[in-house]
Amino acid sequence: MATYKKDHLLGSDDHYAIHEDAKRYTLRDNGFLENKNGSFHYERVLSLNSQDKKKAKLKIIISKDIDELKLSAVTSNGLKKIDLYKSDQLEEEKKFVDGILDSLVTAKVLEKV
């Protein structure tokens, strides 16, 4: 999957980049898992009930050099990107995404650009 210096969620005006202070341990401390190829993956169900199989997911991929990222909100099976900002039916999911991204900005993993 291609990564970019800055990225945004489909339908969102907020763009994010990797914070200059982000390190491997910072990513692991904030829920990222390191793959065999060295890239970091973060995936969360956008619901209070983490066992809810039908809710959308937030996926973040950070390159192994910790300089590029890919942000996406996907369907529950992870196959199709969705626009959380298009309809009011996804208001709960949008609040979860905003909260997660804000916490990653506070933790100096991401920065708004």
C-alpha positions as CSV (number, residue, x, y, z in Angstrom):
1,M,0.0,0.0,0.0
2,A,1.3,3.4,-0.9
3,T,2.2,5.8,1.9
4,Y,2.4,9.6,1.7
5,K,4.2,12.5,3.5
6,K,0.7,13.8,4.4
7,D,-2.7,12.2,4.2
8,H,-6.3,12.7,5.1
9,L,-9.4,10.6,5.6
10,L,-11.9,10.5,2.7
11,G,-14.2,13.5,3.0
12,S,-12.1,15.3,5.8
13,D,-10.4,18.6,5.4
14,D,-7.8,17.8,8.1
15,H,-4.4,16.6,6.8
16,Y,-1.9,14.7,9.0
17,A,1.8,14.0,8.8
18,I,4.2,12.0,11.0
19,H,5.4,14.2,14.0
20,E,9.1,14.8,13.9
21,D,9.5,13.4,17.4
22,A,7.8,10.1,16.6
23,K,10.0,7.1,17.3
24,R,9.4,3.3,17.1
25,Y,8.7,3.1,20.9
26,T,6.3,6.0,20.6
27,L,4.3,4.1,18.0
28,R,4.3,0.9,20.0
29,D,3.2,2.8,23.1
30,N,0.2,4.1,21.2
31,G,-1.1,0.8,19.9
32,F,0.8,0.4,16.6
33,L,2.0,-3.1,15.7
34,E,5.2,-3.6,13.8
35,N,5.0,-5.9,10.7
36,K,7.7,-8.2,9.5
37,N,8.6,-5.7,6.8
38,G,9.1,-3.0,9.5
39,S,6.0,-0.9,8.8
40,F,3.6,0.0,11.7
41,H,-0.1,-0.7,11.6
42,Y,-2.9,0.6,13.7
43,E,-6.5,-0.7,13.3
44,R,-9.5,0.1,15.6
45,V,-13.2,-0.6,15.4
46,L,-15.1,2.7,15.6
47,S,-17.4,1.7,18.4
48,L,-17.6,1.5,22.2
49,N,-18.2,-2.2,21.8
50,S,-14.9,-3.5,20.3
51,Q,-16.6,-6.8,19.5
52,D,-19.1,-5.1,17.1
53,K,-18.2,-6.8,13.8
54,K,-20.4,-4.5,11.6
55,K,-18.8,-1.1,12.5
56,A,-16.3,0.7,10.4
57,K,-12.6,0.6,11.2
58,L,-9.8,3.2,11.2
59,K,-6.6,2.0,9.7
60,I,-3.3,3.8,9.9
61,I,-0.1,2.6,8.3
62,I,3.3,4.2,8.9
63,S,6.3,3.4,6.9
64,K,9.3,1.6,8.5
65,D,11.3,4.8,8.2
66,I,8.6,6.6,10.2
67,D,8.3,9.4,7.6
68,E,5.2,8.5,5.6
69,L,1.7,7.4,6.4
70,K,-1.6,6.2,5.0
71,L,-5.0,7.0,6.7
72,S,-8.2,5.3,5.8
73,A,-11.6,4.5,7.2
74,V,-12.9,1.2,5.9
75,T,-15.9,-1.1,6.1
76,S,-16.0,-3.8,8.7
77,N,-14.3,-6.3,6.4
78,G,-11.6,-3.8,5.5
79,L,-12.2,-4.0,1.7
80,K,-13.8,-0.7,0.9
81,K,-13.0,2.9,1.9
82,I,-15.8,4.9,3.4
83,D,-16.5,8.6,3.8
84,L,-17.4,9.2,7.4
85,Y,-18.0,12.9,6.8
86,K,-20.6,12.4,4.1
87,S,-23.7,11.5,6.1
88,D,-25.1,12.1,9.6
89,Q,-25.6,8.3,10.0
90,L,-21.9,7.9,10.8
91,E,-21.8,10.6,13.5
92,E,-20.7,8.1,16.2
93,E,-17.9,6.8,14.1
94,K,-16.7,10.3,13.1
95,K,-16.5,11.2,16.8
96,F,-14.4,8.1,17.5
97,V,-12.0,8.9,14.6
98,D,-11.6,12.5,15.7
99,G,-10.9,11.4,19.3
100,I,-8.3,8.8,18.2
101,L,-6.6,11.3,15.8
102,D,-6.6,14.0,18.5
103,S,-5.0,11.6,21.0
104,L,-2.3,10.6,18.4
105,V,-1.6,14.3,17.9
106,T,-1.3,14.9,21.6
107,A,1.1,11.9,21.9
108,K,3.3,13.4,19.1
109,V,2.7,10.5,16.7
110,L,0.9,12.7,14.2
111,E,0.6,16.4,13.5
112,K,-2.0,18.4,11.7
113,V,-0.6,20.1,8.6
